[in-house]
Amino acid sequence: MATESDQPQSEGRLRVSVGDVARLAGVSTATVSRVLNRPEAVRADKREAVREACKALGYVMNGAARALSLNRTFTVGAVVPTIETQTFSRSLNAFQRRLHDAGYTLLLASSDFDPTVEMEGVTKLLGHGVDALLVVGRTHDPKMWERIDQHRVPCIQILAIDPERPSIGYDNMAIGHLIADHLVQLGHADIGVIVGTPPTNDRVTERIRGIRKRLAGSGHQLPRERIIDDAFTLNEARQAAIKMLSNASDRPTAIVCGNDQLAFGVLLAASAKGLRVPEDLSIVGFNNYDFAAHLSPPLTTVSVGLAQLGEQAADYLLRCLDNVPHPPGTPRIETALIVRSSTGPAPARSATKRRPKATRPTTA
């Protein structure tokens, strides 16, 4: 009867067996198995010896057999709104690295901000037998959690703070308040907002609420006509800003953007309209993308620990899969306003060009 090592590969060579790895590493086959399946249970020197032997022999573990024996597929699924921006690509990169180090493979789906497509992605990933899931935000198809609970897989929400479900994120309302406070301190009362906000993007919606709250605290408004919420790309933001800035007698003195890519589009629009930044118009981005510090002028933005977000999300799921207790509380990601040269004092305006302050209710 043929053994595993007797079975020829397609290249005509004999397949490397666990026994071959054990002999080269100077350990038992049981130790090799533990290194491949539960490396944390093996001493570091033996782990290294086995890994070096695997590398030298070109040994590739039979994933199907491993999954069958451990009742795991060693895959983790993620459904994100898009992979076109650094907001998600940075987090996913860190998330994937952490999973890879633990022996897991990432399966990825994109929903294009559509909750129905997100639900389909979750269903397909569960059908592939993923051991855990990552989703974005806390606004989902009502049946999504029911489906996940039926499969009994751990799931983490990122960019969200949800007291009902596991989540890792930051306070978007507080960030909106912080941005508005920076602009109010510079004398800005008339602020525009350019974002891409489908119904499922609770992150941007809460940021706008924070801006409104801070402006109201100073007696100012953020009227609906000062918000353009269908700009998802640099060019769409550029066109939106040109529209917002077209009336010289009634244009905002500052524009807050949903991310740095949109802010770049607004910067191009300001140049096209002959406006100086920040003398005539202040611009604020979000996420501190790699290029933000190198724009002309350098962009004021909010720095978010996107890599930290991905790492903590992976750590949470790995702890779940290993039945390790979690630290108490909901993790918060560090954020900071990075003030650069794209924001400055509001330009002087005549009284007739100033927008009205918010009206306050009076009592008889």
N, C-alpha and C positions, 0 to 999 in steps of 0.2 A: 504494500500500500504506500502511495506517495505521501511524503510529508510536505509541509509548507515550503521547506527549503529545496525540495526536489521539483517544485512546479516552475517551469520555465516562464520567464517574462516574454513579452512580445519581441524584445530585442534579442532573444536567444540566450540571455544570461540567466543564471539561477537566482531566484528571489531570495533576498536577504531575510533571515528569520530573526525572531527575538533571541533565539539561542546564539546566533552569530554576534549580535550586539552585546549580549551578556559576556561571551567569551572575551571579546575585545576590551570591554570595560572592566573586566575582572570582578564581576558581580553575578548574582544569581538572576535567573529569568524572572523571579518574583519581584526583585528590586527594579528590573527594567520595566515591568508592568506598572509598579507603583509610580515610577518617575513619569511614565507616559499618561497615567490616569489621575494620580494624586501626588504631584511633585512636592507639595508642601509637607508631605509626610516622610520625605527622604532627606538625609543629610546633604548639605550643599556640595561636598566633594564628590559624593556618589552621583548626585544629579548631573554635575558637570561632566563626570566621566561617561555617563550614559549618553548625554547629549553629544559629546565629542565623538563617541563611537557611532552614533546614528548618522552624524554628519559624514564621518569618514567612509562609512559603508553605503551611504545613500539610502538608509532605511526610511521608509514611509509607512506610518501606521495605517492599518486598515480601519478607516473611520467608521464604516458600516458595522464592523464587528464590535468596535469600541462602544458605539451608540447602543447596540443591542444589549451588550453585557451590563452597561451602566444605566440603561433606560434614559439616555440623553442623546441629543444630536450634536451638542457642542456648537450650536448656532444661536445667535441673538438677532432678533429683528428690530428694525427701526423704521418708523414712518415719519417723514419730515415734510413740511410744506413745499420746500424747494431746495435744490443743491446749487443754485446759481449765485448765492451770496455767501460771504465769509461768515455771516451769522450762524449758518448751519454747517458749512464745510469745516470751519475751525473746531466746532464742538464735536462733529462726527469723527474728525481725524484723531482727536485725543481719545474719544470713546473707543474707536477701533483699535488704537495702539494698546490700550489697557486690556481689551478683550483678547487681542492676539497674544499678549504676554501670558494670559491665563489659559491659552489653548482653545479659544473660541473664535468662530468665524462670524462676521457681520453680514446679514442680509438686509438690503436697503430698498425702500419704496418711497416714492414722492407723491404727495397728494395734490399739489398745485393749489393749496389752501381750500380744497373742496372736502367737506366732511364725509360726503358719500364715497369719494375716492379713497379717503383715509380709512374708512370702514372696510372697503374692499381690500386695501393693502393689509390691514390687520388680519382680516379673515384668511387671506392667502398665506401670510406668514405663519399663522397658527396651523394652517393646513400642511405646511412644510415641517411642522413639528419643532418650531423654535422653542428654546428653553426659557426665554425671557423677551421682553419687549420694551422699546422706548418710543414715546410719542411726544408731541410738542404742544404746549399750552394746556388749558383746562376746559376748552370748548370743543366738544366732540359729539358725534352721533350718539343719541341717548342709549342705543343698544350696544355701544362699543364695550363698555365695562362689563355688561352682562356676558358678552361673548368671551372676553378675556377671563372672567371669573369661572366660566364653564370649563375652560381648559386648564385652570389652576396654574397659570404661569405668572411670575412676578412682572410688574410693569412700572416704569418710572416716567413721570411727566417732567420735561425740562422747560425752562423759561416760564415756570409757573409756580405760584404759591397756592396750594390747595389743601385746606385743612382736612378734607375728606379722603384724599388719595395721596400716595407717595409722590413727592414732587421736589424739584430743586430749581430755584430761580432767584429772582430779585423783585423788589417792590417797584413796579413800573409807575404807579401813581406818585410815589416819592421821587422818582427820577424826573418825571414831568414837572413836578413842583420845583425841583432843583434847577432845571434848565430855565424855567420861567423866572425864578428868583434871580438868577444870574443876569437875565435880560432886563428885568425890572430895575435892578440895582444900577444898570447902565442907562436908565432913563427910557427904556422902550415900553410903550403902552399899546402899540398897534402891532400885533404879532400875527404872522401867517403860519400855517402848518401844511406841509406837503408830505403825504404818506401813501402807502398802499394798504388799505384796511378792508379786507373782506370780512364778513360776519364772524369768521372763526378766529380772527387775529385779536384776541383779548388783550395782548401785550400792548399794542399801539393804542387801542381804545382807552386803556387805563392811563397811559402816558398823557393822552389828550385831556383826560379828566384832571390829572395833576396840574397841567398847565392852566386849565380853566380856574381851578381852585385858587392857585397862587395869584392869578390876575384879578380875580374877584376880591381877594384880600386887599388889593390896592385900589379897588374901585374901578377896575377895567373889565372889558369883555373879550371873549374870543367868539365872535359871531360865526354862524355856520358858513357864511360866504367867505370867510377867511380860511376855510379848511378845504383842501383838495385831497381826496382820499382814494383816488384811483390811479396813482402814479407808482408803478412797480419797477420801472427801469430808469436808467440814467436819462435816456432821451425823453421818456414820458415826464420825468421831473423837470427837465429843461423846458418842455412845452408848457407844462403847468405853471412854472414860474414866470415865463414870458407873459402868459395870460394874467397872472396875479399882479404883475408889475406894469401892465400896459397903461394904466391910468396914472399919470404922474401926480395928479392932485389927490389921489386916493389909493395909495399903495402902502403896504406894511413897511415898517422900518427894520423888521427882523423876520426871518423865516426859520422855523424849526422843521427838521426833516426826519423821516422814519429811519434812515440809515445814512452812512457816509456816501454811498453810491448816489443816492438821491440828492444829497447836498452838493456833490460834484456837478450834477446837472443844473442845480440852482445857481451855482457859481458861474457856469457857462452862460446861463440866461442873463445874469447880471452884467456880464461882459458884453453880451449882445445888445443889451439895452443901454450901454454906456454908463452903468452904475459902478461906483467904486465900493469895494468891500474892504474894510467895514465902514468907511466914511458915510456912504449912502445907504448901505444895507448890511445888516449883520446876518450871519448864517451859522446854524448849529446842526451838526450831524449826530450820528449815534453808532456805537460799536467800535470806534477807533480802528478802522481798517488800516492795513499796512500803508496805504498811500496817503492817508489823511494828513500826516505831518509834512508831506512833500508837495501839497497843493500850493498854489499861489493866490491868496495868502494861505498859510497853514490853517487847517480846519479845527475850530473848537468843536469838541465832540464828547461823548460819554464813553469811557472805557469800561468794558464788561469782561469778566474773566471767562471767556468762552471755552478755552482749553480746560480750565478748572471745572467748568460745568460738565464737559464730556467725561472727564476723569472721575468726578464724584458720582455721575450717573452710572458709569461702569462699575465703580466700587460698590454701589448700592446693590446692583443686580447680582454681582459676584458673591456678595455676602448672603443674599437671599438663596442663591443656588448652593452655597456651602453651609447653609443653616447657621450663619454667624449672627449674633444679635447686633442690632443697629444702635448707634448713638441716639439718645433722646433728642426730640425737636426736629424741625424742618430746616435743612441746610440752606443758607443764604449765600449767594455769590457776591463777591466784592464788586462794587461799581465806584466810579469816580468821574467827576467833571474835569476834562482836560481843556483848560482855557488856552487858546492860541490866538492867532491874529485875525480870524474871520469874524470876531465879535468886538464891538467897540461902542462908545457912547452913541445914543440915538441922535440923528441929525435934527437940527432945530427946525421947527415948523411954525407957520403962522397959526393963530387960533382957529381960523376958518378951515384949515386943513387937518385939524386934529379930529380923530374919531371921538364920539361921545363916550363918556364914562358910563359904567353900568348904573342903571337906575336902581334905587333901593326902595323897598316898600315903606310907606308911611302909615302911621296910625292916626286916627282922628282924635 
